[in-house]
């Protein structure tokens, strides 16, 4: 697949979006924070939060020195707030185990809280220039279509990393560019619902196009509807705690007007179980709040 690699990398050189984490000197800590925030969250929502986060906590040690409540509060409306707790714990681990420097070794990164295969390799490649396959949802879709001739990728598996490894350039710098290029193509052109195939730079090498764009099924896990869900109740309860911070809120006052009392109770209990809230003497507050 050398032609596909060369074509896609060449396209990326002029088509890549100007994103903060792609700028020279952004640093490994900034890259790590951005990857935590970008999990299941659109780029345009992440950028202002990322800027504010790094202004407040420019190093892992700075975040580790703050209370977990501060991290949850700063996370604001990014969603999936456990990521804020995981990032806070990872900052402490980086400070204690690595002298405050984000490690470049994939295994060392994987040993940190909240970091999986994708994030570990993304930091190693994009912050430190190491050679590894980096596979996110967008890359998996590009690989499924361009190489597999499928309309959508199957469930994530180790095979995704193997497929990317097979076509990754041997040159370290070129491999980093291709990793980013495949991701960018999936995010901006080879999209899940309305791929812009007429604008794709690799149409000549695409197996899905050659097969006539067959609909091969979609086995991706569907997220449950947010409206009326437990997630919505959790979000409302956590928002109340953030707005009250550093003060606590009486337990019976937390989203007291929620229409489903059982769902309200589940939301509160799940926040406590996940470490996102602490209950004491009939009050609820953010974790570790002063």
Number of C-alpha atoms within 10 A of each C-alpha: 11 10 11 19 22 15 16 21 22 15 16 20 11 8 13 14 11 8 10 15 20 15 9 8 10 13 17 20 22 23 22 26 21 23 20 19 25 17 17 11 14 12 14 10 13 17 17 10 18 22 15 13 18 17 10 12 18 14 20 26 19 16 23 22 13 15 16 23 24 21 24 24 20 17 22 15 14 18 15 14 21 17 21 26 23 18 25 27 19 23 27 22 20 24 20 13 14 12 12 18 16 27 21 18 15 21 12 14 23 17 13 21 18 19 20 13 17 17 24 25 25 25 28 24 25 24 23 16 17 19 21 21 25 29 26 20 16 21 23 25 27 28 22 21 20 22 16 16 22 23 22 23 24 16 11 13 9 8 9 21 18 13 17 20 17 11 15 23 21 11 9 14 14 17 24 25 22 25 25 22 23 25 22 21 24 20 19 16 18 23 17 16 8 8 16 11 15 8 10 16 18 19 15 13 16 22 19 22 18 13 10 9 15 13 11 12 11 13 10 11 8 7 6 9 10 10 9 11 13 21 18 16 23 21 19 17 22 27 17 18 24 21 13 13 17 17 15 23 19 15 17 11 12 21 21 14 9 14 11 12 12 10 18 22 19 14 23 24 16 16 21 17 11 12 15 22 23 19 18 10 7 10 15 23 26 30 22 15 16 12
